[in-house]
Amino acid sequence: MKKLSCILLLLLLFSCNYFENKKIHVSDEDHDLVQEKLKNLDKTKVDKYPIFSECESLEGDVLAEKECFITTLSKHISSNVFTNEIVLDKPLNEEFQVFVEVNKLGELSVLETTASDSLKMLMPSIDQTIKESLLSLPKIRPAMKQLPGVDKNIPGDEVPVSIQFLIPIKVVTVLE
């Protein structure tokens, strides 16, 4: 009886589809459709800009989202870069730009800064300070691009994309 129960148990286990790996087959037609949509994707424009959580209330107003993102990032960099007091012998009024990229994962990196030589002399580590200031940024949701030929009201038909920005930083100091 024990042998019979063991055999039945083994047959039951091996005949069960529970252990099979299920494969999802994408038809060539579906694969070609997805590839065509990605190929026709306009990479010069985004449908949603990267956004900080504090700007999410503006969702839907693309220009306001972009402005909020740039303003928030500019303020963050300025407040972190210029926390140290600089000893000056004349007033300083300069603007420089930080060229940044937000990748598909929402990670921000500095590509280049355009600080003048005089500002770099006052703050030799300005480039490094800017890069370090980005470490304390809140989480960024990446830019999104709607797949072409898809109803914009259908969620889930967007893909994250990388985007680059020029962020203006204004440096104004006065002598006391």
Phi, psi and omega in degrees: 000322179296320181296318180295318179293323178294318180295316178297320179296316178296316178298318179298316180294315184282340179272350182283138177280003184300325185269356181284144172278129179266131180250138176259123181260127175263127181291156178301326181295315178295317179298316179295323179296315178297315180298321179295318178296318180292325179293324182274004181293124178283108185273002180269348181227152174240157178269332176222128179281162173302152185213141172272158182300327180291346180258000185295339178293343180270002185309131182109330177262093189301315181293322178293322177298315180298313180297319179296318179299311182295316180296315180298315181294318179298314179297319181297313180297313181301314183293328180277326182285321187255035176281331178279141179283137179251134178274120183240151174252355175210156179298152182236129178218092184226157173230138173225170183237148176244121180267114185237160175230135171253116184278183184297341180264359182085016178269134184256137177222149178272126178266324182193153172235152181244033180297140181291164178298322180295322178290322178293332176289321178290324181229082184301334182258027185299319180298315180294321180297320178297314180299319179292327180295333181288341180294334182263011178291147172291167181299141180246131172277131184292165174294151182234146178234129178287133176294140182293149177075019182240142177295124183295345180277352180269114180290153175094357179256038176240151177236141176289142180227157175277150179212150181241148181224152166256117182257119179280136177236123181258130179243111180231123177230153176233151178274141179253000000 
